[in-house]
Each structure stands twice: as C-alpha cells, then as structure tokens.
Amino acid sequence: MLSMIFGDAVVWGSLLGILVMLVMSAYFTYLFIHNSSPDEHK
C-alpha cells in the first residue's frame, strides 16, 4: 500500500509543493524577524 502511494508522481509533486511552501514561509519569517530587529547590522 505505501509503496503504491509513494510510487505515484502526483504524491511526490504535492509533497514537494508542501515542502517548498514550508521552506518559503520559514525563510520569510526569518527575514521578517531579522529585519524588524533594531538596525545594528546596517
């Protein structure tokens, strides 16, 4: 059953999409936190 699910390209596409969304949201959250801190690095 699992090999059938993970052998499907649609599953890998959706997993990749979810992973990309998570990475992008984490990156933008980091940017927002980093840029909203006091300007000591500029």
C-alpha positions in Angstrom: 0.0 0.0 0.0 2.7 2.5 1.0 4.9 1.6 -2.0 1.9 2.2 -4.2 1.3 5.6 -2.7 4.9 6.7 -2.8 5.4 5.4 -6.3 2.8 7.9 -7.6 4.3 11.0 -9.2 1.3 13.1 -8.0 2.1 12.3 -4.4 5.7 13.4 -4.8 4.5 16.6 -6.6 2.2 17.5 -3.7 4.8 16.6 -1.1 7.4 18.7 -2.9 4.9 21.6 -3.1 4.2 21.4 0.6 7.9 21.3 1.4 8.6 24.3 -0.8 5.7 26.2 0.9 7.1 25.4 4.3 10.7 26.4 3.4 9.5 29.7 1.9 7.3 30.5 4.9 10.2 29.8 7.3 12.6 31.9 5.1 10.2 34.9 5.0 9.5 34.6 8.8 13.3 34.7 9.3 13.6 37.7 7.1 10.8 39.5 8.9 12.2 38.8 12.3 15.7 39.7 11.2 14.6 43.0 9.6 12.3 44.0 12.4 15.1 43.9 14.9 16.9 47.2 15.7 19.3 48.3 13.0 22.6 47.2 14.5 23.8 45.4 11.4 23.5 48.2 8.9 
